[in-house]
Structure formats: C-alpha cells, structure tokens
C-alpha cells in the first residue's frame, strides 16, 4: 500500500461519480413509468409516442452521462 | 481474462478494459493515423455487412421479397418512418445521411457483440467524429436554411421577457453540450456493457460462483443485444430531433 494522497482523492472522486448513476436511473425510470401509466390509460395513443419516450429517456440519461464524463476526466485528464 | 498475465499479485486477475485496446493488425509498432488497426478491420467488416445487407440483399427487387430483401426493406422503412415522424416530411431529403448513421452504428454495435470481436463504437474517438459531424451539419444547415432566424432557437419567445436572457444562456450551453452527450451516450453504453460482461467472466474463474456468473453473462448478453439496437435508435432519433431544430427553429 503506497501512493500519494492526490491519487487517493482521485479514486475516491471517481467512485463518487457512481452516485450520478442513481440520478440517471431515477430519471429514466420516471420517464418510462409515466409513459407506461399513460399508455395503459390510452393504449391507442401509445404507439405514436414511442419516439417521444426514447427522446425523453435520452435527455434524462444525458445527465447521467455527464457523471461518467467527470469520472473519465478524473481518471485520465486530471 | 484470467489467463492474461499482468504481473498482478492478486489471485483474481481480470482486466475488463483490455478488450478496448487499439492494436495494429500487422506488427506491433506505434499506432499512427494511417496504421491498419483492429478498429479499421472491424469498421471495414461492418461496412461490408451493410453492403451485403442493403446492396446485395435488395438486388433481386422481387415482388415477393426474399429473406434478405425483407430485412433490407424493413430497415429502410423503419428509418424512413422515423425521420418522417420526428422531423417532418420536408426533411426526407436528408434521409440518406440518417440512414447511413443508423445502419453503420447498428452493424458496429451488433458485430461488437460477437465473441473475440472489437466494438468500434465503444471508442469516443469514433462516436465523437459521428456526433461532431451531425453537430456541424445541423448548425450549418440551420444557418443556411434560416439565416439569422436560426438564433430564435436560443430566444425562448414563450417565456416572460425577464427570464429570456437567462434561458438564452442555458439554451446556448445545452446546444453546445449536444455533441458531448450524443457521442458519450453511445460510447459509454457500449463500453460499460462489454466491461460488465468481462467482469462477470472474471468471476467465472472462481468455481463456487461460476454457474451464477455464467447465468449473469447470458442475461447481460441478452440485455446488450437490446442496448446495441436501442442506442443506435437513440443516436438516430436524436439526429432527427437536431435536424428538426435546424429546419424549424421556433421555440
């Protein structure tokens, strides 16, 4: 066990960015859950909204991706 | 993975990121921009796959389509309907670009799932070029089509006057962040899925939990097939959304 304190902080920070994954999970789950509840109320309108569903999921997921980006930057750029 | 010696002292040796290493195909020198690497090989294989499906598959032009022609026509119709629904009928003339993106990403993702293959879309260098091209194309197209009216995209006319400058800053940031999230979404999803499979493959070396880990690999592999398709779909549909913003920049 050797190394410096900056290395330690870097790896702790990289690990902490995994919290962002939880936020993205809640966001994507919220989008999908609301889509499903809407689709079960009005199944005839559901098929026309699948594109909107995936766009919404992609935008919700984007913020989770930024936490991944922070992890990458900490690992390889800092 | 456990057979790859890395001189590590622990007994459980697996390196899930080793599969993404770019190596030259011939010899083992440094990788220059002109070096033929495994990325070049697998990109070429996916291009050949696209040609086999779309050119050779639809060559017969039969009234009653063969299996290959059916798949080619289904793919064509799927992407055509996507751009027509999301972007509008006037955007159909950009269909070849969107179709190229979709079919190339789908083939790269699916070929990456073959054992011992290389996932070209797991590299930000590859997806970054695709996303930057989309970004440049959409921005230039927006200014060519609408002139200075394209800037209305950042000026939210439905909001109260007081918050519009603030919203303009936010819209500007979210516009320039598009190529970042567009590229990293695809690369990150592909990379993470393959790394997870490799981690479970590393656990399979321990006899006590190997059945569980092999089951987990199977389940993850099924999920990865889904993800490979959905990420190509998402990349394409976001391209369509950006195209819509460029053609009709009314906020």
Interface residues (C-beta under 8 A of the other chain):
Chain A: X48 X51 X54 X55 X57 X58 X61 X62 X65 X66 X68 X69
Chain B: X82 X85 X86 X177 X180 X181 X184 X185 X188 X192 X230 X233 X234 X237 X238 X241
